[in-house]
Amino acid sequence: MQGISFMASFSIRSSTIRLGIFISTLIIALILVFQLIWLKRVYHFEQKQFDYNVIKVIRSLYEDIDANAYYSSHLNELVENPEPHLYIANLPLQSNNDSLVDYLLDELENFNVFTNCHVGIYSAKEEKYIYSTLLESAGKKEISNITLPATRRSFDHLTLYFPNRQQYILAQMNFWIISSAVLLVVLLLFSGSLYYFYKQKFLNETQKDFIHNFTHEFKTPVSVISLAADVLKNPAIVDKPEKLATYAGIVEYQSGYLQHQIEKLLKFANAEASHLHLSKEKVNIHALIEEAVANLTPLINQSNTQLTFEFNAKDPFLIADKDYLVIVITNLIDNAIKYSRSPKILIHTGNTANSLFFSIKDNGIGIESKNINKIFKKFFRFHKGDETYPAKGFGIGLSFVKKIVDAHGGKIKVDSSPGTGSEFTIELPT
């Protein structure tokens, strides 16, 4: 009862941790979304601010040169912005273009427009730029090779072209971009820490569950052997040969069971430590099934298992590792017996175009749909109500089965529902 209580309390903590991770992940995702939306808004704001500053530059330029058109018309009627980088201002030709450029340079600095600006004065009569120059910003000393775009209009005008407008706006956002990047790194580190913490918790839970299973699995056989040894040490047992044979049989059976479990653990540990090294040869799947059944004969007889064979594979041969496939078949039959009260097992084989398959169907307790994707995980075992150990084992059999099938390039399919049984189908390439 204490062990069951411990498992229940640990399960509650695990579910709480999973809920916490889910909520934290959701919050992190929302923060990132809001941060991206905020950056987008800041970018649009900086764009509008840049446009506004350029318009103020042009308005001040009109005042500097005392252009009458500025007083008689609205500014939006005098300035065009056909492209984000381009501004066209209706402006009569000046007698001194150098003075106009000096005024423009001063106004750009006054309104904090610190990026290179290509300036052109266009004559509608000559249909070309009669003057052009590059105003280098104090913060941008590099010379740009970009030429002024064509801005043909029916009136004389001033053209302002800012080729580095986007880079300038992004530079204005350096604080927001850097802070967002730092926040992203912090959130990623936090997410990684949460995942690592949960993984450690899961491994800790798995380890404790395995130790609990291991202790429970070996405790009963050891106790039985110990009791049998006490009986066999009694000198009077010599006069009772039938009783002697019974207890000797008990010791033999339990020691054989322990040996089988230890071999299973060693094989699994070896498979986990490295990739499976397959020794492939031509094998007959029907012969392998018969060999696996022969290995399980004592268990089949003890549980009164009814076995039915439907060997429908016309070509039962394939290239595979014989020993590993016997382990696969043995594990699946063993599970079918352990999880059935009155086992009735159907073993079926068949061929497809490029593969050979065999299935093992039982009438056992079945598997809930939520657990089908979990049964191939290491140490996973069923918990039915308050029964912590409805069947013997360490929860490594199906994990090992899947690893062997994957190593052969095959597939494993599970069809099951609670109360009606399960069917495991293994498909292997030929």
Buried (B, 14 or more C-beta within 10 A) or exposed (E): EEEEEEBEEBEEEBEEBEEEBEEBEEEBEEEBEEBEEEBEEBBEEBBEEBBEBBBBBBBBBBEBBEBEEBEEEEEEEBBBBEEEBBBBBBBEBBEEBEEBBEBBBBBBBEBEBBBBBBBBBBBEEEEEBEBBBBBBBEEBEEEBEEEBBEBEEEEBBBBBBBBBBBEBBBBBBEEBBEEBEEEBEEBEEEBEEBEEEBEEBEEEBBEEBBEBBEEBBBEEBEEBBEEBEEBBEEEEBEEEEEBBEEBEEBBEBBBEBBEEBEEBBEBBEEBEEEEBEBEEEEBBBBEBBBBBBEBBEEBBEEBEBEBEBEBEBEEBBBEBBBEBBBBBBBBBBBBBBBBBEEBBBBBBBBBEEEBBBBBBBBBBBBBEEEBBEEBBEBBBBBBEEEEBBEBBBBBBBBBBBBBBBEBBEBBBEBEBEBEEBBBBBBBBBB
